[in-house]
Each structure stands twice: as structure tokens, then as C-alpha cells.
């Protein structure tokens, strides 16, 4: 495991009592991010109707070292229990971004869901970045798969079966 320092500062108006991202176990790859709602939303929370999406503030700004990114991912417990996911999963925070970090949640469930101030809403994973060099060519080499698209590598059902 590599240790990488991610500097964190509070965004304007953030509640300093909300904890920084925290790993919940020794083997956790992701550190949980908490909702850090605007003062006007802290008592009632943010209500997310079925099918709706909203940007939930974390109250954080980050300085990520060059050569790394932070990926924001959904929490499996919220997905299983309430159908809460992320519209752009995973979200990427680049090393040169210094603005406030928000999480774009979506309610895939059948019931309203309330995001409560301080609630764990997503997880962040720090990952190394490899930058590609795009090389124009006239043709690509052949492979067994070739141009086969979606589902082309799956097991084909036998004739007569569904």
C-alpha cells in the first residue's frame, strides 16, 4: 500500500464538525465522504425524490498530488437499502482542481430519500494516473475479438433456450 497525502481545506460555509473522509476498516480502499450541507439545509436535509438527482456538498476542497486522481464512488449500502447511486460513477477529481467537492447523487429507488447533514454519502479512492500518448495510425492490428461490441464475449445461449 502506498501512502499519499491529500491536503484538505474546508469550503466556504462548511461545518468543521463534519469529519474528513475516513477509512472504515484496515482493508478499505475507499474513505467515506460525508454530506456537509448548507446552513439552510442542515435541519431538514436534502430530499431526493425517486428519479431525481442533486449535487450534495462535502464541504471540502482538496490538493491532490500530480500523478494522482481521486475517484468518487457510490456507497453500496445506500444503493442496496435505498437505491441511491451516483449519476457519474465514478466521478474524477483531477490533481489541478481546487474548488469545492460535491457528489452527484441519484435516487433509483421507489421512495423519497433524505440526505442528512453529516451522513456518509460516497467514498473516495485515491488512484495513480497514467497519461496516454495518442498515436494516429492507418490501421489497427487484428485480434480474435475484432470489432465485436456489447455482449460479444459472453456465453451464447443454446438454440431453443432463453
N, C-alpha and C positions, 0 to 999 in steps of 0.2 A: 504494500500500500504506500502511495506517495502522499506526503503532507504538503498541501498547497495553502498559503494564506490568502483568504478573501477578505479584504478590508470592507467593513460595513459602516455606513453612516445613516442616521435617521433622516427621512424625507421631511419636508416642512409639514408641521402639524401632526406628526406621528406620535403615538403614545409610547413613551420609553419603557413602560411596564410590560409591553408585549415582548416576549423573548426573541432573541436572534434565532435563526434556523438551528435546529438541534437534531443530532442523530439519536434515534430512539433505542438502538441496540448496538452492540460492539461490531456486528457484521453488516450493519445498514449501509447501503450505497448512497441513499438519499437522506438529506436532512430536511425535516419538516418545516415548512413555511407557514406562518400564521397570518390571519386576516388582521389588518391594522386599519380599522375603519375611520372615516372622517368623523369628527366630533358629532355632527348632526345625525349620524347613522349608528352611533355606538350603543344606544339604549335599545332601539328596535331591531337592529341588524339590517341586512340586505335580503329582501325576499326575492327568491328566484322561482318564478312560475314555470310549470312544465313547458319545455321547448325554448325557454328564454335563456339568454346569456348576459353576463355582466362582467365588468372589469373590477376585480377585488384588489384593493391596495394592500401591500405588505408593509408599508411604512419604511421601506429600506431602499437605499442606494448602495451599489457595490463597486469596488475596484477589483476587477478580475485581472490577474497577470496575463501578459501577452503569451500566446501559445495555449491558452485555455479558454473554455466557454463554460457557462452554467446552463444546464438544461432544466427546465421546469416541467415537471410531470404530474399527472393526476395521482391522487391517493386511492389505493384500491379499496379501502374501507368505505370511503364516500361513494365510490362507484357501485359497490355491491349493495350497500344498505339503502342508498338514496338515488342512484342513477346520476350522480354528479361527476362530470368529467371536465375536460378542457377542450376548447374549440381547436386550438393549435398545438396539440400534444405531439412531441414535446415542444415547448417554447424555448427559444435560444436567447441568451443574453451574451452579447459579444464583449470582448475584453475592452473595447474602447467606448462602451456605453456607460454613462454615469448618472442617468436620470432615475426617477422612481421606478421600482419594480412592481408590476401588477400581474395578477393571474386571471386569465380569461376563462371563467367557469361557465359551463352549460348544464342545464337540468334536462337530462334524458329520462327522468322518472315521471311518474303519473301524478305526483303530489308536489305542492309548493315546498320549497326548502329555504330555510333561513340561515344565512351566513352570519354567525355570531362573532362579535369583536373578540379577537384572541384565539379563535378556532383554528386548528390545523387544517389548511385547505389544499396544500400541494406539497411536493417535495422537490428539492433541488439536488442535482447531481453535477459535480464538477468533472469535466472531461477535457483531455488534451485535444487540440485541433491539428489536423493535418490539412494543409492547403495544397490543392491540386494545381497542376500546370496544364491548362487546356491545350491540346496539340491537334491542329487540323490535319486530317488525312483524307485521301481519296476513297479508301475502302477500309473496312474493318476485317479482322481475321475471323474465320468461321469457327463456330462452336457446335456442340451436339444440340444444344437448346435452340440456337439460332435466334430467330425473331419471335419465338413463341412467347405470348404475353400472359395475361392474367389466367391462372389456373393451368397453365401449360405443363407444369412439372408435377401436378397432383396425380393421384391414382384415378384412372378412368374406370367408371362403373362397368360391370359386365353387361352384355346385352340382355335386355329384359328386366334388369333391376333398376330401381330408382336411385 
